[in-house]
Amino acid sequence: MQLRNNFSDETKGLFCFNDECWSCGDSWGDGNADYHHTLGRISSSPLNLAPLCLGCHSKHIEMKSPPNQTKFLIKTIKYLLREGYELRKKDIKFYQNNKEKYK
């Protein structure tokens, strides 16, 4: 995976077994995925992360649309909970500070 952001190794590790693009649903092999900041680089919370294939991540403006942001948040939360992740204070604060953007 190409890592071009400020997510911690711990946060990236939460998604290491995911091989599906949150946007198009395609699976990828090594080197064809990237981590997208759903609301921009405002937070390194796992809730702000959406794994995308390189093709979808290159459509940066389209990925920033409110419908995509909401879709990514829902997929991320479902994935993290399924993986046994427990929301932390920074995650709850991130959501509370940005919930109006997810509509």
N, C-alpha and C positions, 0 to 999 in steps of 0.2 A: 504494500500500500504506500502511496505517496502521502506524506504528512507535511502539509504546508500551513500549519496553524499553531495556536498556542494551547491546545488541549493537552492536559497532563498525560503522562504515560498510563496512569491509572484509569483515566477516562477513556482513552483510546483502547485500553485492554478490555473494557466492558463490551466492546463491539468486535473483538478479534475473531469471534466465531460466526459473525454475520457475513453472508456472502450475497446479499440482495440489495439492490439499489432501491432506496425509499421512494424514488420518483417513478422509474419505469418498471421496476420489479425484476429486471434482468439479473442473472447471477454473473459473477466475474471470477477471473483467475487472478493470480498474483499480478500486482501492478496496475490493475484497471479500476481501482477504487480510490476515493478521496473522502475526507471528512469535511462536511459543510457546516458552517455556523448558520443556523436557521435564521436568527435575527441579527446576524453580523457578529463581529468580534466583541460584543458587549459582555459576554460571560463565557467562562470555560465549563459551566455546568453541563453535565451529560444531557440535560433536557434541551440544550441549544445545539446538539449534534445530530446530524442526519447523514448516514453513509450514502454516498452517491457514486454512480459510475462516472468515469471521466467525461463521457459524452453529456450526461445530464448536468454535471457540475460546471461544464463550460458554458451552459445556458444560464449564467449567473443572475441576470435580471429576472428571467422567468421564475427562477427558484425562489426569489424574494417576494413573490406575490402572496397576499394573505391566505388564499386557499391552500397553497403549497406549504406555507409556514404551519398552518393548523394541521394539515395532513401529516407533516413530518413530526410535529409534537406528539400527536396521538400515536403514531407508529413507534416513536422513540419510547414513550412511557410504557406502552404495551410490551415492547421488547425487553426493556429494563426490568419490569415487574416479573415477566416470564423467566428472566435469568436470575431472579432472586435479589435484585438490587433494592436497597431500602433508601427512599428519598432522604436527603440530608438537608440541613438548614439552608445551605446555599441554593439548593434546587428549589425549595419552597419559596425562598426569597426571590429567585429568578422568575418563577412563575407569577407570583403575586405582583411583582413590579412590571410584568409584561403581558398580563392576561388580556388586556384590551387589544393588543396587537394580534391575538389569536382568535379572530372572529371571522 
